[in-house]
Amino acid sequence: MSEPNLNDIRAIETILKAMSPLDEKDRVRVLTWVIEKLDLALDIKLAIRNGRPTHRSYIEMAWEKAPHVMESASEFVAAAAPDSMADRVLVIAAFLQMKSDDPDHTILTGREINAGLRNMRLSVTNVTDCVYTLMKRTPPHMVEAGRAPNRKDWKGYQVTESGFEYVYERIVHYNSREKPDRIPRK
């Protein structure tokens, strides 16, 4: 009977021992260097394409990288840095839903969403079009959630789990980038 080849297990053990004293930022830097050195980026991307994190989420990472973002709507929007009007609507809707007493059952109207944006001078001309754009994304970032509780004739909306993940992923990535030094204006 031949002995099994345990080289891969020994390599994993060695890597875990070497990485354990490092903080998270250094671990990422070391692994990034190794991945680039061994030219494994595409292989890793294909291997974890459908992988989901089991211990951490983008929400937790956003709180670590930018703990101040839930203090005000303007800080939250600035942290997410939306690229489009639909993203702007999604970001403020996510903020309003998370700030409510019961985020899982909060129903927002287009008027509430645009009022939140208007306070920052970022209102959009047609919130409903933006919401429908978000509903058409795959997976959908917002859904129609029936009628608004305070106005039975208005449609109500909610941000989906994938919508929250998208917003918090933007916060993590935007706050991870090195910001260039500003050149003072003359």
C-alpha angles and dihedrals in degrees: 000000000000123000117247118252106249098175093114092052091049090049091052091049092050093048093049092049092048093047099044097084093048124091121238096266092052092046091055091047093050094046091046090053092049092047091051093044093051092040093234101137096108093042091052093045090054093045095053100031093115096028120123123202111253100196109026134042134197089252091059092045092049090053090051095048098038110016093169097062097098093054095087140001093241092054090048093051092045091050092052093044097204115215099201141029090255090053089048090054091047094050095050091043090052090050093049092046093048092047093054123097093248110025094181093059102033115122117198129199126215088246092056091048094049091045089057090051093043090058087062093041090248101111120150126224096233118021093178092060090050092049091050089050088054091047091054094054117106107265096021115247095200134025135196106254102190124264127342110261094228096043114034092193094058125083117241127214139197134196112242126226090257088051091055090046090052093050095047091044088057090051092050094047096042093049092045095059119095107248114223118240112263118243109226115242118243 
